[in-house]
Amino acid sequence: MKIAIGGDHAGFVYKQSIIQALQNNGHEVVDFGPFSEASVDYPDFAHPLSTAVEKGDCVFGILICGSGNGVAITANKHQGIRAALCWNESLGELARQHNNANVLCLPARFIDLELAQSIVNKFLTTAFEGGRHLNRVNKIAC
C-alpha cells in the first residue's frame, strides 16, 4: 500500500521510525517532510500530503506534530480528506470503521512511540464498515 507521511519538527523522530516500520511491512512510503528536527510550519507539509491522498496518489496519510491538532485542522481543509486525531488504538480503529478516515494524525508530545506504532497498525488494518456510517460520511463535505 502507498502511504503518505509528514508533519513538523516535533513529529520528525516518530516519522522516521514509522517510515521504517511501514517499509519493513512492505508498504511504499512517500515522505512529505520535514527532513530534520529544525523548526518548520506544519501546513507546508500537511497540504501537499493531503492533496496526494485526495487525488488518490496515496491510499492513506499519516501526519505527526506535537499535539496532532495543527496537522488535523490543516488536512481537514481539503474536501476529500477525513483526518482523525488519535491518541489510542480504539480511536484509530473507530476513525476507520465509522468515519472512513483517510489521514491519521498523531500527537507526538502526548503518546510514546510504541503506542504511535500500534495506532498506525490499527488504523491501516481496519476497514470502513459502511452501512449507516456511509450516510453520515457522505454528509461531511460542504
DSSP file (Angstrom, degrees, kcal/mol; ACC not computed):
  #  RESIDUE AA STRUCTURE BP1 BP2  ACC     N-H-->O    O-->H-N    N-H-->O    O-->H-N    TCO  KAPPA ALPHA  PHI   PSI    X-CA   Y-CA   Z-CA
    1    1 A M              0   0    0      0, 0.0    27,-2.1     0, 0.0     2,-0.6   0.000 360.0 360.0 360.0 142.6    0.0    0.0    0.0
    2    2 A K  E     -a   28   0A   0     25,-0.2    57,-2.5    27,-0.1    58,-0.9  -0.818 360.0-175.6 -94.5 119.7    1.2    3.5   -0.8
    3    3 A I  E     -ab  29  60A   0     25,-3.1    27,-2.6    -2,-0.6     2,-0.3  -0.954  16.8-145.3-123.3 131.5    1.2    5.7    2.3
    4    4 A A  E     -ab  30  61A   0     56,-2.8    58,-2.0    -2,-0.4     2,-0.3  -0.716  20.4-174.1 -90.8 143.6    2.0    9.4    2.6
    5    5 A I  E     +ab  31  62A   0     25,-2.5    27,-3.3    -2,-0.3    28,-0.4  -0.998  17.6 126.4-141.0 145.5    3.7   10.7    5.8
    6    6 A G  E     + b   0  63A   0     56,-2.1    58,-2.0    -2,-0.3     2,-0.3  -0.948   6.0 141.4-171.8-172.6    4.6   14.1    7.1
    7    7 A G  E     - b   0  64A   0     26,-1.3     2,-0.2    -2,-0.3    58,-0.2  -0.920  47.7 -64.3 163.0-133.2    4.3   16.5    9.9
    8    8 A D    >>  -     0   0    0     56,-1.7     3,-1.1    -2,-0.3     4,-0.5  -0.781  57.6 -75.3-141.4-172.6    6.5   19.0   11.7
    9    9 A H  G >4 S+     0   0    0      1,-0.3     3,-0.9    -2,-0.2     4,-0.4   0.829 125.4  58.0 -59.9 -34.9    9.7   19.2   13.7
   10   10 A A  G 34 S+     0   0    0      1,-0.2    -1,-0.3     2,-0.1     4,-0.2   0.758 112.4  41.4 -68.4 -23.6    8.0   17.8   16.8
   11   11 A G  G <> S+     0   0    0     -3,-1.1     4,-2.8    53,-0.4    -1,-0.2   0.408  85.9 100.8-100.7   1.3    7.0   14.7   14.9
   12   12 A F  H <X S+     0   0    0     -3,-0.9     4,-2.3    -4,-0.5     5,-0.2   0.903  81.8  46.5 -57.5 -49.2   10.2   14.2   13.0
   13   13 A V  H  > S+     0   0    0     -4,-0.4     4,-1.8     1,-0.2    -1,-0.2   0.917 115.7  46.2 -62.7 -43.9   11.7   11.4   15.2
   14   14 A Y  H  > S+     0   0    0     -4,-0.2     4,-2.9     1,-0.2     5,-0.2   0.915 110.1  55.3 -63.4 -41.8    8.4    9.5   15.2
   15   15 A K  H  X S+     0   0    0     -4,-2.8     4,-2.6     1,-0.2    -2,-0.2   0.923 106.6  49.9 -57.2 -46.4    8.0    9.9   11.5
   16   16 A Q  H  X S+     0   0    0     -4,-2.3     4,-1.8     1,-0.2    -1,-0.2   0.909 113.6  45.3 -61.3 -42.5   11.4    8.4   10.8
   17   17 A S  H  X S+     0   0    0     -4,-1.8     4,-2.2     2,-0.2    -1,-0.2   0.902 113.0  49.7 -68.5 -41.7   10.6    5.3   13.0
   18   18 A I  H  X S+     0   0    0     -4,-2.9     4,-2.7     2,-0.2     5,-0.2   0.890 107.5  55.0 -66.2 -39.1    7.2    4.9   11.5
   19   19 A I  H  X S+     0   0    0     -4,-2.6     4,-2.7    -5,-0.2     5,-0.2   0.945 108.8  48.2 -56.8 -48.3    8.6    5.1    8.0
   20   20 A Q  H  X S+     0   0    0     -4,-1.8     4,-2.4     1,-0.2    -2,-0.2   0.917 112.4  48.3 -60.1 -44.7   11.0    2.3    8.7
   21   21 A A  H  X S+     0   0    0     -4,-2.2     4,-1.1     2,-0.2    -1,-0.2   0.905 111.9  49.5 -63.6 -41.9    8.2    0.1   10.3
   22   22 A L  H ><>S+     0   0    0     -4,-2.7     5,-2.4     1,-0.2     3,-0.5   0.929 112.1  47.4 -63.2 -45.3    5.9    0.7    7.3
   23   23 A Q  H ><5S+     0   0    0     -4,-2.7     3,-1.8     1,-0.2    -1,-0.2   0.888 107.7  56.0 -63.8 -38.4    8.7   -0.2    4.8
   24   24 A N  H 3<5S+     0   0    0     -4,-2.4    -1,-0.2     1,-0.3    -2,-0.2   0.767 105.5  53.5 -63.5 -24.8    9.5   -3.3    6.8
   25   25 A N  T <<5S-     0   0    0     -4,-1.1    -1,-0.3    -3,-0.5    -2,-0.2   0.258 126.8-100.4 -93.7  11.1    5.9   -4.3    6.4
   26   26 A G  T < 5S+     0   0    0     -3,-1.8     2,-0.2     1,-0.3    -3,-0.2   0.546  75.6 139.1  88.4   7.8    6.0   -4.0    2.7
   27   27 A H      < -     0   0    0     -5,-2.4     2,-0.5    -6,-0.2    -1,-0.3  -0.576  52.1-128.2 -85.5 148.9    4.4   -0.6    2.3
   28   28 A E  E     -a    2   0A   0    -27,-2.1   -25,-3.1    -2,-0.2     2,-0.5  -0.841  29.2-157.7 -90.3 131.0    5.6    2.1   -0.1
   29   29 A V  E     -a    3   0A   0     -2,-0.5     2,-0.6   -27,-0.2   -25,-0.2  -0.939  14.1-160.2-118.8 131.3    6.1    5.4    1.8
   30   30 A V  E     -a    4   0A   0    -27,-2.6   -25,-2.5    -2,-0.5     2,-0.7  -0.947  16.8-151.1-106.9 114.3    6.1    8.9    0.3
   31   31 A D  E     -a    5   0A   0     -2,-0.6   -25,-0.2   -27,-0.2   -27,-0.1  -0.776  17.8-179.4 -92.8 113.6    7.8   11.2    2.8
   32   32 A F        -     0   0    0    -27,-3.3   -26,-0.2    -2,-0.7    -1,-0.1   0.421  46.7-169.0 -90.6  -0.1    6.5   14.8    2.5
   33   33 A G        -     0   0    0    -28,-0.4   -26,-1.3     1,-0.3    -1,-0.3  -0.250  69.4-150.6  93.9 176.8    8.9   16.0    5.3
   34   34 A P        -     0   0    0      0, 0.0    -1,-0.3     0, 0.0   -26,-0.1   0.483  35.9-162.4 -75.0 171.2   10.2   17.6    7.3
   35   35 A F        +     0   0    0     -2,-0.2     2,-0.3    -3,-0.1    -2,-0.0   0.168  67.3  21.5-114.1  16.1   13.6   16.2    6.8
   36   36 A S  S    S-     0   0    0      2,-0.2   -24,-0.1     0, 0.0   -23,-0.0  -0.946  84.5 -99.0-162.4 178.0   15.2   17.3   10.1
   37   37 A E  S    S+     0   0    0     -2,-0.3     3,-0.1   -25,-0.1     2,-0.1   0.329  77.5 125.6 -89.2   7.0   14.2   18.5   13.6
   38   38 A A  S    S-     0   0    0      1,-0.1    -2,-0.2   -30,-0.0   -29,-0.1  -0.403  77.1 -88.8 -65.4 143.3   14.6   22.1   12.6
   39   39 A S        +     0   0    0    -30,-0.1     2,-0.3   -31,-0.1    -1,-0.1  -0.280  59.8 165.7 -58.2 131.5   11.6   24.3   13.3
   40   40 A V        -     0   0    0     -3,-0.1     2,-0.6    -6,-0.0   -31,-0.2  -0.856  42.2-101.9-139.0 171.9    9.1   24.3   10.4
   41   41 A D    >   -     0   0    0     -2,-0.3     3,-1.8     1,-0.1     4,-0.3  -0.908  26.9-146.0-101.6 114.9    5.5   25.3    9.6
   42   42 A Y  T >> S+     0   0    0     -2,-0.6     4,-2.8     1,-0.3     3,-1.7   0.764  92.7  66.1 -55.8 -31.9    3.3   22.1    9.5
   43   43 A P  H 3> S+     0   0    0      0, 0.0     4,-2.0     0, 0.0    -1,-0.3   0.834  90.5  66.5 -60.8 -27.6    0.9   23.4    6.8
   44   44 A D  H <4 S+     0   0    0     -3,-1.8    -2,-0.2     1,-0.2   -36,-0.1   0.726 116.2  26.7 -63.4 -19.5    3.9   23.4    4.4
   45   45 A F  H <> S+     0   0    0     -3,-1.7     4,-1.7    -4,-0.3    -1,-0.2   0.711 117.5  57.3-110.3 -34.7    3.8   19.6    4.7
   46   46 A A  H  X S+     0   0    0     -4,-2.8     4,-2.4     2,-0.2     5,-0.2   0.873 104.1  53.2 -69.5 -37.2    0.2   18.8    5.6
   47   47 A H  H  X S+     0   0    0     -4,-2.0     4,-2.4    -5,-0.2     5,-0.2   0.957 110.8  43.8 -66.1 -50.1   -1.3   20.5    2.5
   48   48 A P  H  > S+     0   0    0      0, 0.0     4,-2.1     0, 0.0    -1,-0.2   0.905 115.1  50.4 -62.4 -38.4    0.8   18.6   -0.1
   49   49 A L  H  X S+     0   0    0     -4,-1.7     4,-2.0     2,-0.2     5,-0.2   0.940 110.9  48.9 -61.1 -46.4    0.3   15.3    1.8
   50   50 A S  H  X S+     0   0    0     -4,-2.4     4,-2.9     1,-0.2    -1,-0.2   0.881 109.2  52.4 -62.6 -38.9   -3.5   15.9    1.9
   51   51 A T  H  X S+     0   0    0     -4,-2.4     4,-2.5     2,-0.2     6,-0.3   0.908 107.7  52.2 -62.6 -41.7   -3.5   16.7   -1.9
   52   52 A A  H  X>S+     0   0    0     -4,-2.1     5,-1.8     2,-0.2     6,-1.3   0.893 114.1  42.4 -63.1 -40.2   -1.7   13.4   -2.6
   53   53 A V  H ><5S+     0   0    0     -4,-2.0     3,-0.8     4,-0.2    -2,-0.2   0.917 113.7  52.3 -71.2 -43.0   -4.3   11.4   -0.6
   54   54 A E  H 3<5S+     0   0    0     -4,-2.9    -2,-0.2     1,-0.3    -1,-0.2   0.884 111.1  46.9 -59.1 -41.3   -7.2   13.5   -2.1
   55   55 A K  H 3<5S-     0   0    0     -4,-2.5    -1,-0.3    -5,-0.2    -2,-0.2   0.591 116.3-114.2 -78.5 -11.1   -6.0   12.8   -5.6
   56   56 A G  T <<5S+     0   0    0     -3,-0.8    -3,-0.2    -4,-0.5    -2,-0.1   0.548  81.6 124.9  88.5   7.6   -5.5    9.1   -4.9
   57   57 A D  S   <S+     0   0    0     -5,-1.8     2,-0.3    -6,-0.3    -4,-0.2   0.813  82.8  27.6 -67.0 -28.8   -1.8    9.1   -5.3
   58   58 A C  S    S-     0   0    0     -6,-1.3    -2,-0.3     1,-0.1   -55,-0.2  -0.974  73.3-142.2-130.4 145.7   -1.5    7.6   -1.8
   59   59 A V  S    S+     0   0    0    -57,-2.5     2,-0.3    -2,-0.3   -56,-0.2   0.930  83.7   5.7 -72.8 -46.5   -4.2    5.4   -0.1
   60   60 A F  E     -b    3   0A   0    -58,-0.9   -56,-2.8    -4,-0.0     2,-0.3  -0.884  64.9-143.6-133.4 163.1   -3.7    6.9    3.4
   61   61 A G  E     -bc   4 103A   0     41,-2.0    43,-2.9    -2,-0.3     2,-0.4  -0.954   3.5-159.8-126.1 150.9   -1.8    9.7    5.0
   62   62 A I  E     -bc   5 104A   0    -58,-2.0   -56,-2.1    -2,-0.3     2,-0.4  -0.994  10.7-173.8-128.9 124.0   -0.1    9.9    8.4
   63   63 A L  E     -bc   6 105A   0     41,-3.2    43,-2.6    -2,-0.4     2,-0.4  -0.965   1.1-171.5-120.4 135.5    0.6   13.3    9.9
   64   64 A I  E     +bc   7 106A   0    -58,-2.0   -56,-1.7    -2,-0.4   -53,-0.4  -0.983  17.7 144.7-132.3 122.4    2.6   13.8   13.1
   65   65 A C  E     - c   0 107A   0     41,-1.8    43,-2.4    -2,-0.4    44,-0.4  -0.797  62.1 -80.5-138.7-174.5    3.1   17.0   15.1
   66   66 A G  S    S+     0   0    0     -2,-0.2    43,-2.2    41,-0.2    44,-0.3   0.945 124.9   8.4 -57.5 -54.9    3.4   17.9   18.7
   67   67 A S  S    S-     0   0    0     40,-0.2    -1,-0.2    41,-0.1    -3,-0.0   0.640  90.9-130.1-100.0 -18.8   -0.3   17.9   19.6
   68   68 A G  S  > S+     0   0    0     38,-0.2     4,-1.6    17,-0.0     5,-0.1   0.174  86.0  99.1  85.0 -17.8   -1.7   16.5   16.4
   69   69 A N  H  > S+     0   0    0      2,-0.2     4,-2.9     1,-0.2     5,-0.3   0.931  74.9  51.6 -69.4 -47.0   -4.2   19.4   16.2
   70   70 A G  H  > S+     0   0    0      1,-0.2     4,-2.2     2,-0.2    -1,-0.2   0.919 113.4  43.6 -59.4 -46.0   -2.4   21.6   13.8
   71   71 A V  H  > S+     0   0    0      2,-0.2     4,-2.7     1,-0.2    -1,-0.2   0.868 114.2  51.4 -69.1 -34.7   -2.0   19.0   11.2
   72   72 A A  H  X S+     0   0    0     -4,-1.6     4,-2.3     2,-0.2    11,-0.2   0.931 110.9  47.3 -66.3 -45.1   -5.5   17.7   11.6
   73   73 A I  H  < S+     0   0    0     -4,-2.9     4,-0.3     2,-0.2    -2,-0.2   0.925 115.2  46.5 -61.2 -44.4   -7.0   21.1   11.2
   74   74 A T  H >< S+     0   0    0     -4,-2.2     3,-1.6    -5,-0.3     4,-0.3   0.947 112.7  48.0 -64.1 -49.7   -4.9   21.8    8.1
   75   75 A A  H >< S+     0   0    0     -4,-2.7     3,-1.9     1,-0.3    -1,-0.2   0.881 104.9  60.2 -60.2 -38.9   -5.6   18.4    6.5
   76   76 A N  T 3< S+     0   0    0     -4,-2.3    -1,-0.3     1,-0.3    -2,-0.2   0.512  84.9  77.4 -73.0  -2.5   -9.4   18.8    7.1
   77   77 A K  T <  S+     0   0    0     -3,-1.6     2,-0.4    -4,-0.3    -1,-0.3   0.689  79.5  87.1 -72.3 -18.7   -9.5   22.0    5.0
   78   78 A H  S X  S-     0   0    0     -3,-1.9     3,-1.7    -4,-0.3   -27,-0.0  -0.708  80.3-139.0 -85.2 128.6   -9.3   19.6    2.0
   79   79 A Q  T 3  S+     0   0    0     -2,-0.4    -1,-0.1     1,-0.3    62,-0.1   0.839 100.3  48.1 -56.2 -37.8  -12.8   18.4    0.9
   80   80 A G  T 3  S+     0   0    0    -30,-0.0     2,-0.4    61,-0.0    -1,-0.3   0.319  95.5  93.2 -90.2  10.4  -11.7   14.9    0.2
   81   81 A I    <   -     0   0    0     -3,-1.7     2,-0.4    -6,-0.2    20,-0.1  -0.862  45.9-175.5-109.6 137.4   -9.8   14.4    3.5
   82   82 A R        -     0   0    0     -2,-0.4    20,-1.4    18,-0.1    21,-1.4  -0.827  19.9-174.1-125.0  89.1  -11.2   13.0    6.7
   83   83 A A  E     -d  103   0A   0     -2,-0.4     2,-0.5   -11,-0.2    21,-0.2  -0.711   4.5-162.3 -91.5 133.6   -8.3   13.5    9.1
   84   84 A A  E     -d  104   0A   0     19,-2.6    21,-3.0    -2,-0.4     2,-0.6  -0.964  14.6-141.8-122.2 127.2   -8.6   12.0   12.6
   85   85 A L  E     -d  105   0A   0     -2,-0.5     2,-0.4    19,-0.2    21,-0.2  -0.773  31.0-178.1 -83.8 118.8   -6.6   12.9   15.7
   86   86 A C        +     0   0    0     19,-2.5     3,-0.1    -2,-0.6    33,-0.1  -0.973  27.3 169.8-128.3 133.0   -5.9    9.6   17.5
   87   87 A W  S    S+     0   0    0     -2,-0.4     2,-0.3    19,-0.1    -1,-0.1   0.266  72.5  33.5-124.5   8.7   -4.1    9.0   20.8
   88   88 A N  S  > S-     0   0    0      1,-0.1     4,-1.7    23,-0.1     3,-0.2  -0.972  85.3-105.0-153.0 167.5   -5.1    5.4   21.4
   89   89 A E  H  > S+     0   0    0     -2,-0.3     4,-2.5     1,-0.2     5,-0.2   0.865 115.0  58.1 -62.8 -38.3   -5.8    2.3   19.3
   90   90 A S  H  > S+     0   0    0      1,-0.2     4,-2.7     2,-0.2    -1,-0.2   0.898 106.5  48.4 -61.5 -40.6   -9.5    2.4   19.8
   91   91 A L  H  > S+     0   0    0     -3,-0.2     4,-2.4     2,-0.2    -1,-0.2   0.895 110.7  51.6 -66.5 -38.6   -9.7    5.9   18.3
   92   92 A G  H  X S+     0   0    0     -4,-1.7     4,-1.1     2,-0.2    -2,-0.2   0.903 112.7  45.9 -61.9 -41.4   -7.6    4.7   15.3
   93   93 A E  H  X S+     0   0    0     -4,-2.5     4,-2.9     2,-0.2     3,-0.3   0.931 114.3  46.3 -67.1 -47.1   -9.9    1.8   14.8
   94   94 A L  H  X>S+     0   0    0     -4,-2.7     4,-2.6     1,-0.2     5,-1.0   0.844 104.6  61.9 -66.7 -33.4  -13.1    3.8   15.1
   95   95 A A  H  X5S+     0   0    0     -4,-2.4     6,-2.6    -5,-0.2     4,-0.5   0.882 114.5  35.0 -59.0 -37.3  -11.8    6.5   12.8
   96   96 A R  H  X5S+     0   0    0     -4,-1.1     4,-1.1    -3,-0.3    -2,-0.2   0.934 120.6  46.7 -80.2 -50.0  -11.6    3.9   10.1
   97   97 A Q  H  <5S+     0   0    0     -4,-2.9    32,-2.2    31,-0.2    33,-0.6   0.916 129.7  18.3 -60.4 -47.7  -14.7    1.9   11.0
   98   98 A H  H  <5S+     0   0    0     -4,-2.6    -3,-0.2    -5,-0.2    -1,-0.2   0.746 135.1  31.9-101.0 -27.5  -17.1    4.7   11.4
   99   99 A N  H  <<S-     0   0    0     -5,-1.0    -3,-0.2    -4,-0.5    -2,-0.1   0.483  86.7-133.1-112.6  -4.9  -15.6    7.8    9.7
  100  100 A N     <  -     0   0    0     -4,-1.1    -4,-0.2    -6,-0.3   -18,-0.1   0.884  36.5-167.3  49.7  41.7  -13.7    6.2    6.8
  101  101 A A        -     0   0    0     -6,-2.6   -18,-0.2     1,-0.1    -1,-0.2  -0.289  20.1-173.5 -59.1 141.0  -10.8    8.4    7.9
  102  102 A N        +     0   0    0    -20,-1.4   -41,-2.0     1,-0.2     2,-0.4   0.425  68.8  53.7-117.7  -2.9   -8.0    8.6    5.3
  103  103 A V  E     -cd  61  83A   0    -21,-1.4   -19,-2.6   -43,-0.2     2,-0.5  -0.987  68.4-154.4-133.4 125.5   -5.4   10.6    7.3
  104  104 A L  E     -cd  62  84A   0    -43,-2.9   -41,-3.2    -2,-0.4     2,-0.5  -0.849   8.9-160.7 -97.0 129.1   -4.2    9.6   10.7
  105  105 A C  E     -cd  63  85A   0    -21,-3.0   -19,-2.5    -2,-0.5   -41,-0.2  -0.950   6.9-165.5-114.4 129.2   -2.9   12.5   12.9
  106  106 A L  E     -c   64   0A   0    -43,-2.6   -41,-1.8    -2,-0.5     2,-1.0  -0.914  19.2-138.4-118.9 139.7   -0.7   11.6   15.9
  107  107 A P  E >>  -c   65   0A   0      0, 0.0     3,-2.1     0, 0.0     4,-1.0  -0.767  18.4-172.8 -96.0  91.9    0.3   13.8   18.9
  108  108 A A  T 34 S+     0   0    0    -43,-2.4   -42,-0.2    -2,-1.0     3,-0.2   0.765  81.0  55.2 -59.8 -28.9    4.0   13.0   19.3
  109  109 A R  T 34 S+     0   0    0    -43,-2.2    -1,-0.3   -44,-0.4   -42,-0.1   0.511 113.1  41.8 -83.0  -2.4    4.3   15.0   22.6
  110  110 A F  T <4 S+     0   0    0     -3,-2.1     2,-0.3   -44,-0.3    -2,-0.2   0.483 111.9  45.8-124.3  -6.4    1.5   13.1   24.3
  111  111 A I  S  < S-     0   0    0     -4,-1.0    -1,-0.1    -3,-0.2     2,-0.1  -0.966  79.4-115.2-134.1 153.6    2.0    9.4   23.3
  112  112 A D     >  -     0   0    0     -2,-0.3     4,-2.4     1,-0.1     3,-0.2  -0.444  32.1-107.5 -85.2 165.9    5.1    7.2   23.2
  113  113 A L  H  > S+     0   0    0      1,-0.2     4,-2.6     2,-0.2     5,-0.2   0.865 117.1  56.1 -61.7 -39.3    6.5    5.8   20.0
  114  114 A E  H  > S+     0   0    0      1,-0.2     4,-1.9     2,-0.2    -1,-0.2   0.916 110.2  45.6 -60.6 -43.0    5.4    2.3   20.8
  115  115 A L  H  > S+     0   0    0      2,-0.2     4,-2.6     1,-0.2    -2,-0.2   0.905 110.0  54.7 -66.6 -41.0    1.8    3.4   21.1
  116  116 A A  H  X S+     0   0    0     -4,-2.4     4,-2.4     1,-0.2    -2,-0.2   0.926 108.3  49.3 -57.2 -44.8    2.1    5.6   18.0
  117  117 A Q  H  X S+     0   0    0     -4,-2.6     4,-2.4     1,-0.2    -1,-0.2   0.904 110.7  50.4 -61.3 -41.8    3.2    2.5   16.0
  118  118 A S  H  X S+     0   0    0     -4,-1.9     4,-2.5     2,-0.2    -1,-0.2   0.890 109.8  50.1 -64.3 -39.8    0.2    0.5   17.4
  119  119 A I  H  X S+     0   0    0     -4,-2.6     4,-2.8     2,-0.2    -2,-0.2   0.923 109.7  51.1 -65.0 -43.3   -2.2    3.2   16.4
  120  120 A V  H  X S+     0   0    0     -4,-2.4     4,-2.6    -5,-0.2    -2,-0.2   0.935 111.4  48.0 -57.9 -47.4   -0.8    3.3   12.9
  121  121 A N  H  X S+     0   0    0     -4,-2.4     4,-1.4     1,-0.2    -2,-0.2   0.916 113.1  47.3 -61.7 -44.0   -1.1   -0.5   12.6
  122  122 A K  H  X S+     0   0    0     -4,-2.5     4,-0.6     1,-0.2     3,-0.2   0.926 113.0  49.3 -63.7 -44.5   -4.7   -0.5   13.9
  123  123 A F  H >< S+     0   0    0     -4,-2.8     3,-0.8     1,-0.2    -2,-0.2   0.924 113.3  45.7 -59.7 -47.1   -5.6    2.4   11.5
  124  124 A L  H 3< S+     0   0    0     -4,-2.6    -1,-0.2     1,-0.2    -2,-0.2   0.721 115.4  45.8 -73.6 -21.2   -4.1    0.7    8.5
  125  125 A T  H 3< S+     0   0    0     -4,-1.4     2,-0.5    -3,-0.2    -1,-0.2   0.382  92.6  92.8-104.1   3.7   -5.6   -2.7    9.1
  126  126 A T    <<  -     0   0    0     -3,-0.8     2,-0.2    -4,-0.6     3,-0.0  -0.847  64.5-144.8-102.9 132.6   -9.2   -1.6    9.9
  127  127 A A        -     0   0    0     -2,-0.5     2,-0.3     1,-0.1   -27,-0.1  -0.601  24.1-103.5 -92.2 153.2  -11.8   -1.5    7.2
  128  128 A F        -     0   0    0     -2,-0.2   -31,-0.2     1,-0.1   -30,-0.1  -0.599  25.1-147.4 -71.2 132.7  -14.6    1.0    6.9
  129  129 A E        -     0   0    0    -32,-2.2     2,-0.1    -2,-0.3    -1,-0.1   0.753  23.9-170.9 -76.7 -25.0  -17.9   -0.6    8.0
  130  130 A G    >   +     0   0    0    -33,-0.6     3,-1.9     1,-0.1    -1,-0.2  -0.468  44.6  94.5  68.7-140.1  -20.1    1.3    5.6
  131  131 A G  T >> S-     0   0    0      1,-0.3     3,-1.1     2,-0.2     4,-1.0  -0.272 106.6  -0.5  57.0-132.6  -23.8    0.8    6.2
  132  132 A R  H 3> S+     0   0    0      1,-0.3     4,-1.0     2,-0.2    -1,-0.3   0.774 133.8  60.7 -60.4 -26.2  -25.3    3.5    8.4
  133  133 A H  H <> S+     0   0    0     -3,-1.9     4,-2.7     1,-0.2    -1,-0.3   0.815  94.2  62.9 -71.7 -30.2  -21.9    5.1    8.7
  134  134 A L  H <> S+     0   0    0     -3,-1.1     4,-2.5     1,-0.2    -1,-0.2   0.912  99.7  53.1 -61.6 -42.8  -21.7    5.7    4.9
  135  135 A N  H  < S+     0   0    0     -4,-1.0     4,-0.5     1,-0.2    -1,-0.2   0.903 112.1  45.7 -58.1 -41.2  -24.7    8.0    5.1
  136  136 A R  H >< S+     0   0    0     -4,-1.0     3,-1.2     1,-0.2     4,-0.2   0.918 111.8  50.0 -69.6 -44.7  -23.0   10.1    7.8
  137  137 A V  H >< S+     0   0    0     -4,-2.7     3,-1.6     1,-0.3     4,-0.5   0.882 105.3  58.4 -62.4 -37.5  -19.7   10.2    6.0
  138  138 A N  T 3< S+     0   0    0     -4,-2.5    -1,-0.3     1,-0.3    -2,-0.2   0.666 102.8  54.9 -67.2 -14.8  -21.4   11.3    2.8
  139  139 A K  T <  S+     0   0    0     -3,-1.2    -1,-0.3    -4,-0.5    -2,-0.2   0.410  87.0  84.0 -95.2   0.1  -22.8   14.4    4.7
  140  140 A I  S <  S+     0   0    0     -3,-1.6    -2,-0.1    -4,-0.2    -1,-0.1   0.942  70.2  80.3 -71.9 -48.8  -19.4   15.6    5.9
  141  141 A A              0   0    0     -4,-0.5   -62,-0.0     1,-0.1   -61,-0.0  -0.257 360.0 360.0 -64.0 145.0  -18.2   17.6    2.8
  142  142 A C              0   0    0    -63,-0.0    -1,-0.1     0, 0.0    -2,-0.0   0.453 360.0 360.0 -79.1 360.0  -19.6   21.1    2.4
